[in-house]
Amino acid sequence: MRNALQASPTSKMPVYLARASYRQRRLRDVMRVLPFVGFLAWIMPTMAGILPASSTVGLYIFAVWMILIASSALINRRLIRQADDSLVDTSSTA
């Protein structure tokens, strides 16, 4: 039985995905998981009682919120850049 990653005898190309599309998919996966990570980052310390003062909790929630915004903006910028690069690559080969 052949390995699933091996190419078929008729094709000379491997079955691996292109790097650009693989990275785009992983970045999209990160964007999908980011809200859940943020929710856990908000809930876990407050539920565990690690942050006792109300002003500290407010600052912590604001800091997590800002980190989520910044990280999603950076990931979104990278996805847009990769999508633009792939459009340029496909238009130059046509």
N, C-alpha and C positions, 0 to 999 in steps of 0.2 A: 504494500500500500504506500502510495506516495505521500510525502509531507504536504500539508495544505498550503504552505508558503512557496512551494516549488512551482515553477512555470509549467504549463502544459507542453507536451512535446512539439506542438505545432507553433507555439509562440516563443519567441526568444526573450521577451521582456519578463522581469519578475512581477509578482503579484503585489508588491509593496505599493503603498500609496505615495503620491508625490509629497515632498516635504512641506510645501506651502499649504496644500489642502489639509494635511495632517495637523499642522500648527493652527490653522484657522478653526478646525473642529475642536481642538483642545482649548483654544481661547474661548470659543462659544460655550464649551462645557464649564469653564471657569466662571463665565458670566451667569450661567444658569445656577450655579452653586453659591455664588457670592451672597445673595439675599439670605440664604440659610445660615451661612457662616456669620453674617452680621447679626442675625437673630440670636444665634448661640452666644456671640460675643456680648450682646446686650443682656441676655437673660442669665447666663451662668454666674457671673460675679455677684449680681444682685440677689439671686436666689440662694447663693451660698453664704451670703452675709459678709463677703470680703470687703465691700465698700460700705462702711457704717454711716457716714455723714451724708445728708441729703445733697449738699453742695458738691461733694466728691462724686456722688452718683450722677448728678447732672453734668459735671465736667467729663466724666467717663463716657456717658452716652453721647455727648456732643463730639468727643474725640473719635469714638468708633464711627459715628455717622460721617464725619469728615474723611476718615480713612477709607470708608466704603465709597464715598463719592469720588475721591481721588483715584482709587484703584480701578473703579469702573470706567472713569474717563480715560485712564491710560490704556486699559485693555481695549476700549472702544476705538481709540485712536489707532492702536496697532492693527485692529481688525480692518478698519477703513483703509489704512495704508496698504495692507496685504491685498485687499480686494481691488484697490486701484492698480497695484502692480500686476495682479493677474489679468485685469482687463487690458492693460498695456501689452502684456505678453501675448495674449490671444489675438489682439488686433494687429500686432506686428507680424505674426505668422500667417495671417490670412491674406 
